[in-house]
Every structure is written in structure tokens, then in C-alpha cells.
Amino acid sequence: MRPGEVGRAPWVRIALGLLPFLGLAVYAVSVRLMPAAMFHWVYDSEYGPVEIGTAACFAAAGVLAFGLARRTRGIAPPLVRALYLVFAVGAIFACLEEISYGQHFIGWHSPRWFDQANAQHETNLHNLLQDRPGKLLRNGSLVAVALGGIVLPAAATWMGGQYTAGRWAYYLLPRAELVPLVTASLIMRLVRTLPHDLRSGRDTALFEVLELYLAITALVLIVTLRRRLLSGPRPSTAERESQR
């Protein structure tokens, strides 16, 4: 077990690593076998488990990130804690966008401008301009999770000594915890690049599942950092400075 981190049994790590791919398999089976009405409710409805799960994961990530910024006073550098706050605000924003700021639950009608400019006639920003902001956010998020979940952790591991208190990787980067989720997300995005005749019928509501995976990725990242920083002995300021 690495210092400052809580260990898991190998079989637990393997099971958690396989879950994202099991989710893709379930989606593929659902496309083929699930009745259309049920498929729409599960994967595409604003009241279904995928949409609600996405909002819930973003909300949980935001709340936990706020808590992490508060509880790491004297543990993490001020700039790192500020980044936790930025992450928290972004996650809460994503949650509110996902539920159109409560529109579907409260039942208000979109203002005229949103009704005309929004691709789904909802009160949100990401579906404006024929979903261009949504596409930009999805693609930008995929680049971010690929860098933060695979590329930078691999570089930090290769360099050695980066996951010690006082190093940026210690406060900001996972190790391999996000690799399965990020890989599954990239697979979904790759499917959308296939010729239409090859993916026709297979990518129905796939972006909704992709958004769920991005939300789970955000939540797993914050949980990972909380486990690292708030579990076990905490290095003193002098110890952190001596390790730089």
C-alpha cells in the first residue's frame, strides 16, 4: 500500500476496472433487445436513470470538491485549493445544465429566446446554436480526462517521485483509477466517428451515456483525491517543504 492511500484487494480493483466496459456491453444489448419506449426512458428521457444519474454524479462531485477545498487548508497549497473550488463550480454548473436548472421537475416553460434558440427548447446553454456548445464541452471534456486520467498520470509515474506531498501530481492527479472510465469514454466517442451506415442504430443516445461516464469520472477523481489527502497521516508543512 502506498503511503497516505487506502488499499483495495486486487479482485476489487479488477472488478471496478471492468465495470465501465460492462456498462458498454449492457448498452449494446439494450440497443438490440430493449423495447423502444423503455430504451427511451432509460437512456434518453430527462427523467430516466442515465440523465438523473449524470446530474447526481456531477452534483456529488461538486459538493465533495467544495469539501475538499475546505478540509485541505494547511494540507494543500492555496492555488491547489483554488483549483478544487473551480472544479466544484464547474461540476455544479454541469449538474444544473443537465437538469435545465430544474425546468423538467418544476415544469416551467422556457423563455421565448431559449425556446427559439435552444435545440431542445430547454432553459440551458449547452443546447444553444444547434448544440454547438454541448459538442464543444463534450470534446473538451474528453481531451481533459484523457490528459488528466491517462497521459499526465503515466508521465508522473514514469518520472518517479511525483506522488509525494509537495508535488503537484500528489494533489491533482489520479494514478490509474480513471483509466477504465476514460478508455470506455474514448471508445464511445470513436464509435461516433464511424461512417453512418456502420453505426446506424448503435449510437442512439450514446452521447447521453458518454456524459454519464464523464460525470462518474469527475466523481471518482474527487473521491480518489479525498482518500489520498484526508485518509491516514497528514504531512506537516515542514515535511511538505522538505520534499520539494
N, C-alpha and C positions, 0 to 999 in steps of 0.2 A: 504494500500500500504506500502511495506517495505521501510525503508529509503534508499535513493540512487538508487531505482529501479523504472522503469516506469511500471505502472499498465496496465492491459488489462481487458476489460469487460469479465465476466465469459463465455459468449457464444463464444467469440473469442478464449479463452483458450481451450474450449471443441472442437471447430471446428479444431483448429490446432492439438490437440491431436488425432483426428480421421483421419486426412489426411494420415499418414503413412499406416494405415490399409485399407483405401480406395484405396491407391496405390496398395496394395497387391491384393485386390479384382479385380481391373482393370487388373492386370497382369494375374490372374487366368481366367478371362473372355477372355482375349486376346489369351491365350493358346488354348482355346476351339474353339473360333469363328473367330479369325483374320486370313485372308489368309496368307499362309506361306511366300510369298515374302514381304508382308507388315510387318509381325511379325519380320522377319529377319532385315528389315531396322530399325524398331522402337527400338528393344531390343538388336540386336547383331551386327549391322553394325557400322564400325568405324566412319561413317558419320551420324549416327542416333541420335535422341534426347537423348537416355539414355547415350550413350558414350560421346557425346558432353556435356550433362548436368553434367556428372560426372567430366569431366575436368574443366568445367566452375565453378562448386562449389568449387573444390579444389583450383583453381586459386583465386577465390574471397576470400576464407578463408585465403590463404597465404598473399594476399595483405592487408586484414584487420588486420591480425595478425602483420605484419610489422608496420602498422599504429598504432596499439595498443601499441606496444613496444616503439614507438617514442613518442606517446602522453601521456604515463603514467609516464614520467620522473618526479620525485618528488611526484608521487602518489603511485606507486607500488615499492616494494623493487627491487634492481638491479638483484638479482637472478631470481625473477619472470619475469622481463622484458627479461632476457636472455632466459627463457623458452618460452616466446612468440616468440622470434626470432627462436628458434629451431623448434617450431610448424610451423612457417611460411615457413622455409626452407623445412620441411617435406611435407607440403601441396603443395608447388610449385613443388617439386620433383614428388609427386603423379600425379599432373596435367600433367607434361611433360612425365611421363611414360605412362599415359593414352592415349596420342596422339602420342606416339612413337617419341617424340621430333620433331613433325611436319612432320613426314615422309609421312603420308597419305594425307596431304594437299599440301605439296611441291612435293611429288611424287618421291623421290629418292629411289634407290634400296639399300637394306641392305648390309653392308659389308659382305664378304664371311663368316667370323666367325659367325656373328649373323645369317646369313641366314641358316647356318648348325646347330647351337646350339639352336636357338630360336624355340619354339614350333609353333609359328605362322609366322616365318620368318620375324620378325619385329626388328627394332632397339630399343629394350628396355631390361631392366634387369629382369622384373618380369616374363617373359615367358621363361626364360632360364631353362635348366635342366628339361624339361618336366613340366614346370610351377611350380616347387617346390618353388622358391622364392615368386611367386604370392600366393600360398597356405599359406606359412608362414606369409606373410604380411596380408592376409585376416584374418587368425585365430588370429594373434597377435593384429590386429586392433579390432577384436570383443572382445577380452579379455580386451583391453584398454578401449573401450567405455562402456563395462559392468561395469567395475570398476569405471571409471570416470563419467559415466552417471547415474548409479543407486546405486551401493554399497557405494561408498565414500560419495555421497550427502546424502544418507539415514543415514549413520553413523554420518555425521556432523550435520544433523538436530536432530538426537536423542541426541547427546551430548549437543546441545544448545549453543548459543553464538558464533558459528564458522563463521557465515556470517557477521562479523563486521570487519571494517577496521583494518588491522594489523594481521588478521588471514589468514592462507593460503587458506582456503576454499573461502574466500571473493574474492581472486584474481584468483583462478584457477578452482573452481568447479561451475557447474550449480546447480540449485535446482532440480526441476522436469521437466525442459524444454526438456531434452533429453530422458526421459523415453519412450514415444511412439515410437520414431525412433529406439532406442536401442532394445526395445521389438520386433518390427517388423523385425529388422535385425537378432535377435536371432531365430525368427520363421523361417526365410528363411534358416538359417544355419541348423536348426533342420530338415527341410524338406530334406536336402541333406544327412542326416544320416539314412533316412528311407530305407528299402530294395528296390532294384531297381524296382521290379515288382509293388511296391506300388506308386513309384514316377515317373515311366516311362512316359515321355511326359509332366510331370508337372514341371520339373525343367529345361526345355530348357531356356537357357540364364538367369537363376535365379541368377547366380553369378554376372552378369552384373548389375542387379537391386540392388543386395546387395552392390556392390561397389558404386552405385549412392547414396544409403541410408547412407553409411559411409561418403561420401563426403558432403552430406547435414548435417549430424551430426557435422562434423568439422566446417561447416559454421555457423550453429545455435549456437554452443558453443562460437565461437568468437563474434558473434553478441550479445549474452547474456552477455558476459563479458564486451563488449564495452558499452552496455546500462547501466550496473551496475557502471562501473568505470568512464565513461565520461558524464553521464547524471546526472543532479542535482548537489547539493553542493558537493564539494570535501573536504574530511578531510585534515587538515594540518598535517605536520609531527609530531608536538607535540601531536595532537589529536590521531594519529595512535599509537604513542608510549604509550600514557596513557591507551589505550585499550588493550594492550598486557598483 
